[in-house]
Amino acid sequence: METLENPTVQLFGIEFDLTILAMSLLTVLLVFAFVFWASRRMTLRPKGKQNVLEYIYDFVQGVIQPNLGQYSKNYSLFAFVLFLFLMVANNIGLVTKLESKQFNFWTSPTSVTAVDFGLALMVSLICQVEGIRKQGLSGYFKGFLTPIPAMLPMNILEEITNLASLTLRLYGNIYAGEVVLSLLLALVHWNVWMAPLAFILNILWTGFSIFISAIQAYVFIMLTSTYIGHKVNHEE
């Protein structure tokens, strides 16, 4: 299977992937548009679009509350926005294919390692900042020496593996889903008589990929709340 490259541009010696930038921006705009639309004319008795919005918010709140405890409301909006972004970003690449002979113009932002690493790094930085804010510098650094000072290397390694885990789990699932989808679509080019089979398999795999993408969004915010909760609920 031929692999198409995304168009790029050089700016100040840094290479920017135009497809990923455009798809990330589109994802943000879609999330904003949905929340803006669903939150207009809200009533005490929710119905229709307001029901959907509140259901998603309550679902996210239910996911993070066991890990964050009394602090869950402090991070509920962050987790809510992160969940919506991942739900759209994970699935947007399944909508269509848009490419030329040389370049690919449509893909899921989270099928690229750099985007997933950026999201994981953002979560990691929030964990460290919130840990310092809640415990103070001395309490924060003391946490790396528990239960015994000899555990310092392992505690540092844990922070690194948390970052790698968030990145690789999301990347592997979303990227693999798009690769398999491309292979199924390629069946038509190999043999026109395979078109009906390719269509059926494509529908089935798209449904399965949407399910996996939703699971990955759920796992990401669950792990995010777990990592943050470990810092803010740290016992003195």
Order of alpha helices (4+ residues) and beta strands (2+ residues): beta-beta-alpha-alpha-alpha-alpha-alpha-alpha
